[in-house]
Amino acid sequence: MHNQLDQAISNISQVVLGKRHQIKLALTCLLARGHLLLEDLPGMGKTSLSHAIAGAINLDYNRVQFTSDLLPADIIGVSIFDSTEKQFSFHKGPLFSQLLLADEINRASPKTQSALLEAMEEHQVSVDGNTWTLPEPFFVIATQNPIHQSGTYPLPESQLDRFFMRIQLGYPDWNSEKQMLMELNSVAETPLQPVINIEQFIAVQDKIPLINSSDAVIDYILRLVTYSRESEDFPNPLSPRASKAILLASKAWAFLSSRDYVIPEDVQAILPSVAEHRLRSGYSSPGVAASLSKKLLDSVDTLAA
């Protein structure tokens, strides 16, 4: 299974060039059954990464372009009266897919943004007194543009906290961008072939919580979250939900690194993506994308004193 996941990362890397680390973080998020926020400037490959992930894992995929006039019913679905049956029937919206790309999520109103809260947390939606279960697996990958751009609404803290991880792609390096430009000369783009099926992926997800984490690693995570609560340097301390996310992400990262146990370096590798958007509300420019989480890591010793 490790070989298949490595192959998935390599295949996605052929679509999103020079971003293997971010791709591994994205798969870490999905293996831990989390939702992913891709935050960056327009044109950085956020949508391409989402398409590639869906293709590599063979997920049922829907994309919704969030706009200022988008309504919750446009995402969830709507009940329509059937004159033949003399009753209302629920017509499911694009939310009912294994992977939903909420493109430019912060261009929609707060009311529409909040329509995703129940789905992301409970994997279900409630409409007209009925509860509808979402497919398994169910992921939301949302993209977000800088809040200084016109027509954006900042995500509230409650919505940000629902996202397991947040990553930024950043500009490609010289060679990767040159390769991208050279590939424009090709006649046709080769479709991305899935290397793992849904059943296999769910089986891997079930293994993640079973990855061994020693008392020393758990104590390290607790020292990190406790420091964020006790220090005045962090405007939004890490919650118990965040500490659980750090542990699960560390286990998924360890699995992708072909280990069945967590080491402190796993925690350090995933912490900026798991903690930064919780420590700092709103959009972070690429230059300060992990400044608070780096300060947290620098302030807490790996081993207890």
Backbone as numpy.savetxt, mean C-alpha at the origin, in Angstrom:
# Nx Ny Nz CAx CAy CAz Cx Cy Cz
8.44 -21.21 -3.43 7.62 -20.00 -3.43 8.48 -18.73 -3.43
9.65 -18.80 -2.75 10.55 -17.66 -2.74 11.00 -17.33 -4.17
11.24 -18.38 -4.97 11.68 -18.14 -6.35 10.60 -17.44 -7.16
9.34 -17.84 -6.93 8.25 -17.22 -7.68 8.09 -15.74 -7.30
8.23 -15.44 -6.01 8.12 -14.04 -5.58 9.30 -13.22 -6.09
10.50 -13.81 -6.10 11.65 -13.11 -6.69 11.43 -12.85 -8.17
10.82 -13.83 -8.85 10.53 -13.65 -10.27 9.49 -12.56 -10.48
8.50 -12.50 -9.57 7.49 -11.44 -9.66 8.13 -10.06 -9.52
9.06 -9.93 -8.56 9.76 -8.65 -8.37 10.58 -8.30 -9.61
11.24 -9.31 -10.18 12.05 -9.07 -11.39 11.17 -8.66 -12.56
10.01 -9.32 -12.71 9.11 -8.98 -13.82 8.57 -7.56 -13.69
8.17 -7.21 -12.47 7.65 -5.85 -12.24 8.76 -4.82 -12.47
10.00 -5.21 -12.14 11.13 -4.30 -12.33 11.39 -4.01 -13.81
10.87 -4.85 -14.69 11.01 -4.59 -16.12 10.01 -3.54 -16.59
8.98 -3.30 -15.78 7.98 -2.28 -16.10 8.32 -0.97 -15.42
8.64 -1.05 -14.12 9.03 0.12 -13.34 10.53 0.01 -13.12
11.30 0.69 -13.94 12.74 0.48 -13.99 13.46 1.14 -12.82
14.46 0.43 -12.28 15.33 1.01 -11.27 14.70 1.19 -9.90
13.60 0.49 -9.63 12.89 0.67 -8.35 12.65 -0.66 -7.66
13.63 -1.54 -7.67 13.46 -2.87 -7.09 13.14 -2.79 -5.59
13.79 -1.87 -4.88 13.55 -1.76 -3.43 12.09 -1.37 -3.17
11.58 -0.40 -3.91 10.19 0.03 -3.71 9.21 -1.08 -4.11
9.55 -1.85 -5.15 8.69 -2.96 -5.56 8.64 -4.02 -4.47
9.79 -4.30 -3.86 9.82 -5.27 -2.77 8.99 -4.77 -1.58
9.05 -3.47 -1.31 8.23 -2.91 -0.25 6.74 -3.06 -0.57
6.37 -2.84 -1.83 4.96 -2.96 -2.22 4.47 -4.39 -2.03
5.27 -5.38 -2.42 4.87 -6.77 -2.22 4.86 -7.14 -0.74
5.76 -6.54 0.03 5.74 -6.73 1.48 4.40 -6.30 2.04
3.91 -5.16 1.58 2.62 -4.64 2.04 1.49 -5.60 1.70
1.46 -6.11 0.48 0.38 -7.00 0.07 0.45 -8.35 0.77
1.66 -8.85 0.98 1.81 -10.12 1.70 1.30 -10.01 3.13
1.43 -8.83 3.72 0.95 -8.60 5.08 -0.53 -8.22 5.12
-1.20 -8.33 3.98 -2.63 -8.00 3.85 -2.91 -6.53 4.17
-2.01 -5.66 3.73 -2.18 -4.24 3.97 -2.55 -3.49 2.71
-2.89 -2.23 2.89 -3.21 -1.34 1.77 -2.04 -0.37 1.58
-1.83 0.04 0.33 -0.62 0.77 -0.03 -0.97 2.16 -0.55
-0.24 3.16 -0.06 -0.36 4.53 -0.55 0.91 4.88 -1.31
0.75 5.19 -2.61 1.87 5.63 -3.45 1.79 7.13 -3.57
2.78 7.81 -3.04 2.74 9.26 -2.94 3.93 9.84 -3.68
3.65 10.63 -4.72 4.75 11.22 -5.47 4.20 12.22 -6.48
5.10 12.86 -7.17 4.73 13.79 -8.24 4.08 13.02 -9.40
3.27 13.69 -10.22 2.68 13.01 -11.38 3.76 12.51 -12.34
3.49 11.39 -12.99 4.39 10.87 -14.02 5.55 10.06 -13.51
5.50 9.61 -12.25 6.61 8.86 -11.67 6.45 7.34 -11.81
5.33 6.90 -12.34 5.13 5.46 -12.53 4.25 4.81 -11.49
3.48 5.60 -10.75 2.63 5.03 -9.70 1.57 4.09 -10.28
0.90 4.58 -11.33 -0.14 3.75 -11.96 0.47 2.53 -12.63
1.62 2.70 -13.26 2.29 1.57 -13.92 2.66 0.49 -12.91
3.11 0.89 -11.73 3.45 -0.08 -10.69 2.22 -0.86 -10.26
1.10 -0.19 -10.11 -0.14 -0.86 -9.70 -0.58 -1.88 -10.75
-0.56 -1.47 -12.02 -0.90 -2.39 -13.12 0.02 -3.61 -13.09
1.31 -3.37 -12.91 2.29 -4.45 -12.96 2.09 -5.43 -11.80
1.79 -4.92 -10.61 1.54 -5.81 -9.47 0.34 -6.70 -9.74
-0.74 -6.10 -10.25 -1.94 -6.88 -10.55 -1.64 -7.97 -11.59
-0.83 -7.61 -12.59 -0.50 -8.58 -13.62 0.39 -9.70 -13.13
1.35 -9.38 -12.27 2.29 -10.39 -11.78 1.63 -11.40 -10.87
0.57 -10.98 -10.15 -0.11 -11.87 -9.21 -1.44 -12.36 -9.78
-1.80 -11.89 -10.98 -3.03 -12.29 -11.65 -4.27 -11.90 -10.84
-4.28 -10.67 -10.34 -5.39 -10.19 -9.54 -6.45 -9.54 -10.42
-7.72 -9.73 -10.03 -8.82 -8.99 -10.65 -8.64 -7.52 -10.29
-8.66 -6.65 -11.30 -8.16 -5.28 -11.12 -9.16 -4.26 -11.63
-9.39 -3.21 -10.84 -10.19 -2.08 -11.28 -9.48 -0.79 -10.92
-9.62 0.20 -11.78 -9.02 1.51 -11.54 -10.11 2.56 -11.52
-10.10 3.42 -10.50 -11.04 4.52 -10.39 -10.25 5.82 -10.36
-10.56 6.71 -11.28 -9.93 8.03 -11.29 -10.71 8.94 -10.34
-10.10 9.32 -9.24 -10.77 10.16 -8.26 -10.77 11.62 -8.74
-11.94 12.22 -8.71 -12.11 13.61 -9.09 -12.97 14.32 -8.05
-13.06 15.62 -8.16 -13.79 16.39 -7.14 -15.28 16.09 -7.13
-15.83 15.61 -8.25 -17.27 15.32 -8.30 -17.59 13.84 -8.15
-16.60 13.02 -7.81 -16.83 11.59 -7.60 -17.65 11.38 -6.33
-18.65 10.51 -6.39 -19.52 10.22 -5.25 -19.21 8.84 -4.68
-19.52 8.62 -3.38 -19.30 7.28 -2.80 -19.96 6.17 -3.60
-21.17 6.41 -4.13 -21.87 5.38 -4.90 -21.13 5.01 -6.17
-20.32 5.95 -6.70 -19.54 5.64 -7.90 -18.47 4.59 -7.63
-18.10 4.42 -6.37 -17.08 3.44 -5.99 -17.73 2.17 -5.45
-18.66 2.33 -4.53 -19.25 1.19 -3.83 -20.30 0.50 -4.68
-21.15 1.27 -5.35 -22.27 0.73 -6.09 -23.55 1.41 -5.67
-24.64 1.02 -6.28 -25.90 1.69 -6.03 -27.05 0.70 -6.14
-28.09 0.93 -5.35 -29.31 0.11 -5.42 -30.26 0.73 -6.45
-30.71 -0.09 -7.39 -31.61 0.36 -8.46 -32.90 -0.44 -8.41
-34.00 0.25 -8.56 -35.30 -0.42 -8.49 -35.56 -1.22 -9.76
-35.87 -2.51 -9.57 -36.20 -3.40 -10.68 -37.71 -3.46 -10.80
-38.24 -2.86 -11.85 -39.70 -2.81 -12.02 -40.30 -4.19 -12.26
-39.52 -5.11 -12.79 -40.03 -6.46 -13.04 -40.16 -7.24 -11.73
-39.12 -7.18 -10.91 -39.12 -7.90 -9.63 -39.79 -7.11 -8.51
-40.09 -5.84 -8.77 -40.72 -4.97 -7.78 -39.88 -4.84 -6.50
-38.58 -4.75 -6.68 -37.69 -4.58 -5.54 -36.38 -3.95 -6.00
-35.63 -3.44 -5.01 -34.34 -2.84 -5.32 -33.28 -3.94 -5.41
-32.38 -3.81 -6.36 -31.24 -4.72 -6.49 -29.95 -3.91 -6.46
-28.96 -4.46 -5.81 -27.69 -3.76 -5.63 -26.76 -4.05 -6.80
-26.30 -3.00 -7.44 -25.35 -3.11 -8.54 -23.96 -2.74 -8.01
-23.08 -3.71 -7.96 -21.77 -3.52 -7.36 -20.92 -2.56 -8.19
-20.14 -1.73 -7.46 -19.24 -0.79 -8.10 -17.85 -1.37 -8.27
-16.92 -0.58 -8.74 -15.55 -1.07 -8.98 -14.81 -1.48 -7.71
-15.34 -1.11 -6.54 -14.72 -1.52 -5.28 -14.64 -3.04 -5.16
-15.58 -3.74 -5.81 -15.64 -5.20 -5.70 -14.65 -5.84 -6.66
-13.40 -5.69 -6.34 -12.31 -6.31 -7.11 -11.22 -6.69 -6.13
-10.31 -7.54 -6.57 -9.23 -7.96 -5.68 -8.20 -6.86 -5.48
-8.01 -6.03 -6.48 -7.11 -4.88 -6.35 -7.81 -3.66 -6.93
-8.02 -2.67 -6.08 -8.61 -1.41 -6.51 -7.53 -0.34 -6.52
-7.32 0.27 -7.67 -6.42 1.42 -7.76 -7.24 2.69 -7.61
-7.08 3.36 -6.48 -7.73 4.65 -6.25 -6.76 5.73 -6.72
-6.88 6.09 -7.98 -5.90 6.98 -8.61 -6.16 8.43 -8.21
-5.13 9.09 -7.70 -5.21 10.48 -7.25 -6.32 10.64 -6.20
-6.22 9.82 -5.16 -7.28 9.75 -4.15 -7.55 11.10 -3.49
-6.53 11.95 -3.37 -6.74 13.22 -2.67 -7.33 14.30 -3.57
-7.77 13.94 -4.78 -8.53 14.88 -5.59 -10.03 14.74 -5.33
-10.43 13.70 -4.62 -11.84 13.54 -4.27 -12.13 14.25 -2.96
-13.42 14.50 -2.71 -13.82 15.18 -1.48 -13.63 14.24 -0.28
-13.52 14.80 0.92 -13.40 13.96 2.12 -14.53 12.94 2.26
-15.75 13.29 1.84 -16.88 12.36 1.92 -16.62 11.12 1.08
-16.10 11.31 -0.12 -15.81 10.18 -0.99 -14.61 9.39 -0.49
-13.59 10.09 0.01 -12.44 9.39 0.59 -12.87 8.47 1.73
-13.78 8.95 2.58 -14.20 8.18 3.75 -15.03 6.96 3.37
-15.53 6.91 2.13 -16.31 5.76 1.69 -15.47 4.49 1.66
-14.15 4.64 1.63 -13.26 3.48 1.59 -12.93 2.93 2.97
-13.26 3.66 4.03 -12.80 3.29 5.37 -13.28 1.91 5.79
-14.57 1.64 5.69 -15.10 0.34 6.10 -14.52 -0.77 5.24
-14.42 -0.52 3.93 -13.89 -1.55 3.03 -12.45 -1.90 3.37
-11.63 -0.89 3.67 -10.23 -1.14 3.95 -10.02 -1.84 5.28
-10.87 -1.54 6.25 -10.69 -2.10 7.59 -11.40 -3.44 7.76
-12.63 -3.53 7.26 -13.46 -4.71 7.51 -13.59 -5.64 6.30
-13.11 -5.20 5.14 -13.25 -5.98 3.90 -14.72 -6.27 3.60
-15.56 -5.27 3.87 -16.97 -5.36 3.57 -17.53 -3.96 3.42
-18.72 -3.85 2.83 -19.40 -2.57 2.73 -20.86 -2.76 3.14
-21.44 -1.72 3.71 -22.84 -1.74 4.13 -23.62 -0.76 3.28
-24.65 -1.27 2.62 -25.48 -0.46 1.73 -26.95 -0.79 1.99
-27.73 0.24 2.33 -29.17 0.08 2.52 -29.50 -1.05 3.49
-28.74 -1.13 4.57 -29.01 -2.14 5.59 -28.46 -3.52 5.29
-27.83 -3.70 4.15 -27.24 -5.00 3.79 -25.72 -4.90 3.81
-25.08 -6.01 4.15 -23.63 -6.07 4.19 -23.13 -6.95 3.06
-22.17 -6.42 2.33 -21.61 -7.15 1.18 -20.13 -7.40 1.43
-19.73 -8.65 1.32 -18.33 -9.03 1.54 -17.52 -8.81 0.27
-16.34 -8.27 0.45 -15.45 -8.00 -0.69 -14.64 -9.25 -1.05
-14.10 -9.30 -2.26 -13.34 -10.49 -2.68 -12.11 -10.72 -1.81
-11.61 -11.93 -1.87 -10.38 -12.29 -1.16 -9.34 -12.72 -2.20
-8.14 -12.15 -2.17 -7.70 -11.05 -1.31 -8.27 -9.72 -1.80
-8.19 -8.71 -0.94 -8.67 -7.38 -1.29 -7.62 -6.36 -0.90
-7.16 -5.61 -1.90 -6.16 -4.58 -1.67 -6.62 -3.25 -2.25
-6.28 -2.18 -1.57 -6.42 -0.84 -2.13 -5.03 -0.27 -2.32
-4.72 0.11 -3.56 -3.51 0.87 -3.83 -3.97 2.25 -4.25
-3.62 3.24 -3.47 -4.04 4.61 -3.75 -2.82 5.43 -4.14
-3.00 6.32 -5.10 -1.95 7.26 -5.45 -2.35 8.65 -4.98
-1.36 9.43 -4.63 -1.62 10.77 -4.09 -0.63 11.76 -4.67
-1.13 12.90 -5.09 -0.28 13.97 -5.59 0.02 14.98 -4.48
1.05 15.81 -4.67 1.36 16.82 -3.64 0.17 17.71 -3.33
-0.03 18.01 -2.04 -1.22 18.78 -1.65 -1.13 20.23 -2.09
0.06 20.71 -2.51 0.14 22.09 -2.98 -0.40 22.23 -4.40
-0.66 21.09 -5.09 -1.23 21.17 -6.42 -2.72 21.50 -6.32
-3.24 22.20 -7.30 -4.63 22.65 -7.26 -5.59 21.47 -7.28
-6.69 21.62 -6.53 -7.74 20.62 -6.55 -7.48 19.40 -5.71
-6.66 19.51 -4.66 -6.39 18.36 -3.80 -6.94 18.60 -2.40
-7.34 17.50 -1.75 -7.83 17.54 -0.37 -6.92 16.62 0.45
-6.29 17.12 1.50 -5.40 16.26 2.29 -6.16 15.11 2.94
-5.54 13.93 2.96 -6.16 12.79 3.62 -6.15 13.00 5.13
-7.28 12.77 5.81 -7.29 12.90 7.26 -6.47 11.80 7.91
-6.09 12.02 9.17 -5.25 11.05 9.88 -5.89 9.66 9.93
-7.22 9.61 10.12 -7.89 8.32 10.20 -7.76 7.54 8.90
-7.77 8.24 7.77 -7.62 7.59 6.47 -6.17 7.18 6.25
-5.24 8.05 6.60 -3.82 7.70 6.45 -3.47 6.46 7.25
-4.04 6.34 8.44 -3.72 5.22 9.32 -4.22 3.90 8.76
-5.20 3.95 7.86 -5.71 2.70 7.25 -4.71 2.15 6.24
-3.82 3.00 5.75 -2.82 2.52 4.80 -1.66 1.90 5.56
-1.44 0.62 5.28 -0.40 -0.14 5.97 0.98 0.45 5.71
1.22 0.83 4.45 2.52 1.39 4.08 2.31 2.54 3.10
3.29 3.44 3.08 3.34 4.50 2.09 4.75 4.53 1.50
4.82 4.53 0.19 6.13 4.57 -0.45 6.14 5.67 -1.50
7.32 6.14 -1.81 7.54 7.11 -2.88 8.53 6.51 -3.87
8.27 6.70 -5.17 9.14 6.14 -6.19 10.33 7.05 -6.48
10.10 8.35 -6.60 11.19 9.26 -6.90 11.61 9.17 -8.36
12.50 10.06 -8.75 12.98 10.08 -10.12 13.84 8.84 -10.40
13.78 8.28 -11.62 14.66 7.16 -11.96 16.10 7.63 -12.12
17.03 6.69 -11.95 18.42 7.05 -12.19 18.66 7.18 -13.70
19.84 7.68 -14.05 20.18 7.99 -15.45 19.99 6.77 -16.35
20.58 5.63 -15.95 20.55 4.44 -16.81 19.13 3.90 -16.97
18.35 3.94 -15.89 16.97 3.43 -15.96 16.12 4.30 -16.87
16.29 5.62 -16.77 15.49 6.51 -17.62 15.93 6.39 -19.08
17.23 6.19 -19.30 17.71 5.99 -20.67 17.14 4.71 -21.26
17.10 3.63 -20.42 16.52 2.37 -20.90 15.05 2.55 -21.23
14.34 3.31 -20.41 12.92 3.57 -20.66 12.74 4.28 -22.01
13.58 5.28 -22.27 13.47 6.02 -23.53 13.84 5.15 -24.73
14.84 4.28 -24.55 15.24 3.40 -25.64 14.13 2.40 -25.97
13.40 1.98 -24.96 12.33 0.99 -25.18 11.14 1.59 -25.92
11.08 2.92 -26.02 10.02 3.53 -26.81 10.15 3.18 -28.28
11.34 2.73 -28.68 11.55 2.35 -30.08 10.99 0.98 -30.40
10.63 0.20 -29.36 10.12 -1.14 -29.61 8.73 -1.07 -30.24
8.38 -2.11 -30.98 7.12 -2.11 -31.72 5.94 -2.23 -30.77
6.00 -3.18 -29.84 4.88 -3.41 -28.93 5.40 -3.80 -27.55
4.62 -3.47 -26.56 4.98 -3.80 -25.19 4.54 -5.21 -24.86
5.44 -6.02 -24.31 5.12 -7.40 -23.97 4.28 -7.45 -22.70
3.12 -8.10 -22.74 2.28 -8.17 -21.54 3.00 -8.89 -20.40
2.74 -8.44 -19.19 3.38 -9.03 -18.02 2.68 -10.35 -17.70
3.45 -11.43 -17.63 2.88 -12.74 -17.36 2.84 -13.02 -15.87
1.71 -13.51 -15.35 1.65 -13.86 -13.92 2.57 -15.02 -13.59
3.23 -14.93 -12.45 4.15 -16.00 -12.04 3.65 -16.69 -10.77
2.53 -16.23 -10.23 1.97 -16.85 -9.02 0.46 -16.67 -9.10
-0.29 -17.71 -8.72 -1.74 -17.59 -8.78 -2.31 -17.15 -7.43
-3.61 -16.89 -7.41 -4.24 -16.33 -6.21 -4.13 -17.29 -5.03
-4.37 -18.57 -5.27 -4.33 -19.54 -4.18 -2.94 -19.61 -3.56
-1.91 -19.59 -4.40 -0.54 -19.61 -3.88 -0.24 -18.35 -3.09
-0.71 -17.21 -3.58 -0.43 -15.95 -2.90 -1.11 -15.91 -1.53
-2.35 -16.38 -1.46 -3.07 -16.42 -0.18 -2.36 -17.37 0.78
-1.84 -18.49 0.26 -1.11 -19.43 1.12 0.13 -18.78 1.72
0.82 -17.95 0.93 1.98 -17.23 1.45 1.54 -16.22 2.51
0.44 -15.51 2.24 -0.07 -14.55 3.23 -0.34 -15.24 4.57
-0.86 -16.44 4.52 -1.16 -17.18 5.76 0.11 -17.54 6.53
1.23 -17.63 5.82 2.49 -17.99 6.47 3.15 -16.80 7.18
2.83 -15.57 6.75 3.53 -14.40 7.26 3.42 -14.27 8.78
2.22 -14.38 9.38 2.16 -14.24 10.85 2.95 -15.31 11.60
3.27 -16.42 10.93 3.98 -17.52 11.58 5.49 -17.34 11.56
5.98 -16.33 10.84 7.42 -16.06 10.84 7.86 -15.73 12.27
8.96 -16.32 12.69 9.41 -16.17 14.08 9.95 -14.76 14.35
9.50 -14.19 15.45 10.03 -12.91 15.92 10.40 -13.06 17.39
11.65 -12.88 17.70 12.15 -13.09 19.06 11.69 -11.97 19.99
11.83 -12.21 21.29 11.51 -11.18 22.27 12.36 -9.94 22.06
13.61 -10.13 21.63 14.51 -8.99 21.42 14.00 -8.09 20.29
13.49 -8.70 19.21 12.95 -7.92 18.10 11.68 -7.20 18.52
10.80 -7.89 19.24 9.55 -7.27 19.69 9.85 -6.13 20.66
10.83 -6.32 21.54 11.21 -5.25 22.46 11.77 -4.05 21.69
12.50 -4.31 20.61 13.04 -3.23 19.78 11.89 -2.41 19.18
10.88 -3.10 18.66 9.71 -2.40 18.09 9.01 -1.59 19.18
8.88 -2.16 20.37 8.21 -1.45 21.46 9.01 -0.22 21.89
10.33 -0.31 21.86 11.14 0.86 22.22 10.95 1.97 21.17
10.82 1.58 19.91 10.62 2.57 18.86 9.28 3.29 19.03
8.20 2.54 19.21 6.89 3.18 19.31 6.77 3.97 20.61
7.38 3.47 21.69 7.33 4.18 22.97 8.07 5.50 22.89
9.22 5.48 22.21 9.98 6.73 22.07 9.17 7.77 21.30
8.43 7.33 20.27 7.62 8.28 19.50 6.53 8.90 20.36
6.09 8.18 21.39 5.02 8.69 22.27 5.57 9.60 23.37
6.80 9.37 23.75 7.36 10.13 24.87 8.14 11.36 24.42
8.63 11.36 23.18 9.41 12.49 22.69 8.50 13.55 22.09
8.89 14.80 22.23 8.13 15.91 21.65 8.49 16.17 20.18
9.40 15.35 19.64 9.84 15.55 18.26 8.83 15.02 17.23
7.84 14.24 17.71 6.93 13.58 16.79 5.51 14.08 17.01
4.95 14.80 16.02 3.62 15.39 16.20 2.51 14.35 16.35
2.68 13.17 15.75 1.67 12.10 15.84 2.36 10.82 16.28
2.29 10.48 17.56 2.94 9.25 18.05 2.35 8.01 17.39
3.12 6.94 17.39 2.70 5.68 16.77 1.69 4.96 17.66
0.63 4.49 17.08 -0.46 3.81 17.80 -0.17 2.31 17.89
-0.96 1.58 18.69 -0.84 0.12 18.70 -1.06 -0.51 17.32
-1.95 0.10 16.51 -2.12 -0.40 15.15 -0.82 -0.27 14.37
-0.09 0.81 14.60 1.20 0.99 13.92 2.22 -0.05 14.37
2.25 -0.36 15.67 3.22 -1.34 16.16 2.93 -2.72 15.57
1.65 -3.06 15.42 1.29 -4.33 14.77 1.72 -4.32 13.31
1.54 -3.18 12.65 1.94 -3.08 11.24 3.45 -3.22 11.08
4.22 -2.63 12.00 5.68 -2.74 11.93 6.11 -4.19 12.04
5.50 -4.93 12.98 5.87 -6.33 13.16 5.48 -7.17 11.94
4.27 -7.00 11.44 3.82 -7.78 10.28 4.66 -7.47 9.04
4.96 -6.19 8.82 5.78 -5.81 7.67 7.19 -6.40 7.80
7.73 -6.40 9.01 9.06 -6.98 9.24 9.06 -8.47 8.91
7.98 -9.15 9.26 7.87 -10.59 8.97 7.78 -10.82 7.46
6.99 -10.00 6.77 6.86 -10.15 5.32 8.18 -9.85 4.62
8.89 -8.82 5.09 10.20 -8.48 4.51 11.18 -9.63 4.74
11.15 -10.23 5.93 12.02 -11.37 6.21 11.71 -12.53 5.27
10.42 -12.79 5.03 10.04 -13.88 4.13 10.56 -13.61 2.72
10.42 -12.37 2.24 10.92 -12.04 0.91 12.44 -12.10 0.85
13.07 -12.03 2.01 14.53 -12.16 2.08 14.95 -13.60 2.34
14.01 -14.54 2.17 14.26 -16.00 2.30 14.67 -16.39 3.70
14.05 -15.77 4.70 14.27 -16.14 6.10 12.94 -16.44 6.78
12.97 -17.32 7.77 11.77 -17.62 8.55 11.84 -17.00 9.94
12.67 -15.98 10.08 12.78 -15.25 11.35 13.12 -13.79 11.05
12.75 -12.92 11.98 12.94 -11.48 11.82 14.20 -11.04 12.53
14.93 -10.14 11.91 16.10 -9.53 12.52 15.88 -8.01 12.58
16.62 -7.30 13.44 16.42 -5.85 13.54 16.54 -5.11 12.22
17.37 -5.61 11.30 17.54 -4.96 10.01 16.24 -5.00 9.19
15.41 -6.00 9.41 14.11 -6.04 8.74 13.23 -4.89 9.22
13.25 -4.66 10.53 12.47 -3.56 11.11 12.95 -2.22 10.54
14.26 -2.06 10.46 14.83 -0.80 9.95 14.53 -0.60 8.48
14.43 -1.70 7.71 14.18 -1.59 6.27 12.76 -1.11 5.98
11.80 -1.54 6.79 10.40 -1.22 6.49 9.87 -0.04 7.29
10.57 0.38 8.34 10.01 1.40 9.24 9.64 2.71 8.53
10.49 3.27 7.65 10.08 4.52 7.00 8.77 4.40 6.24
8.55 3.27 5.58 7.33 3.10 4.79 6.11 2.87 5.67
6.29 2.25 6.81 5.17 1.95 7.70 4.86 3.12 8.63
5.89 3.83 9.08 5.70 4.79 10.16 5.63 6.25 9.73
6.30 6.62 8.63 6.45 8.05 8.33 5.11 8.75 8.13
4.19 8.13 7.39 2.91 8.79 7.13 2.04 8.83 8.38
2.37 8.01 9.37 1.65 8.08 10.65 2.28 9.13 11.56
3.59 9.26 11.51 4.28 10.25 12.33 4.03 11.67 11.82
3.88 11.78 10.49 3.73 13.09 9.86 2.49 13.05 8.97
1.45 13.79 9.35 0.24 13.81 8.54 0.48 14.65 7.29
-0.29 14.34 6.23 -0.17 15.10 5.00 0.90 14.57 4.08
1.16 15.31 3.00 2.13 14.91 1.98 3.55 15.29 2.40
4.50 14.41 2.10 5.91 14.69 2.37 6.65 14.81 1.04
7.37 15.88 0.85 8.16 16.01 -0.36 9.29 14.99 -0.34
9.79 14.57 -1.53 10.82 13.53 -1.57 12.03 13.82 -0.69
12.38 15.07 -0.50 13.56 15.38 0.29 13.43 15.09 1.78
12.17 15.07 2.26 11.96 14.82 3.69 11.06 13.61 3.89
11.07 12.70 2.90 10.11 11.60 2.90 10.26 10.69 4.11
11.44 10.57 4.69 11.64 9.65 5.80 12.41 10.31 6.94
12.28 11.63 7.07 13.10 12.32 8.05 12.71 11.97 9.49
11.42 11.87 9.79 11.00 11.57 11.16 11.30 10.12 11.53
11.06 9.21 10.61 11.36 7.81 10.91 12.87 7.59 11.05
13.67 8.32 10.27 15.13 8.23 10.42 15.55 8.76 11.78
14.94 9.86 12.21 15.24 10.39 13.53 14.87 9.38 14.61
13.76 8.69 14.41 13.34 7.66 15.37 14.34 6.51 15.42
14.78 6.06 14.27 15.75 4.96 14.23 17.08 5.37 14.84
17.50 6.61 14.59 18.77 7.10 15.13 18.72 7.28 16.64
17.52 7.47 17.18 17.37 7.77 18.60 17.22 6.54 19.48
16.92 5.40 18.85 16.64 4.18 19.61 17.69 3.13 19.30
18.34 2.60 20.30 19.36 1.57 20.11 18.71 0.24 19.70
19.42 -0.49 18.87 18.92 -1.80 18.46 18.80 -2.75 19.64
19.78 -2.70 20.52 19.77 -3.55 21.70 19.40 -2.73 22.91
18.73 -3.35 23.86 18.32 -2.65 25.08 19.55 -2.31 25.91
19.47 -1.16 26.55 20.61 -0.72 27.38 20.77 -1.61 28.60
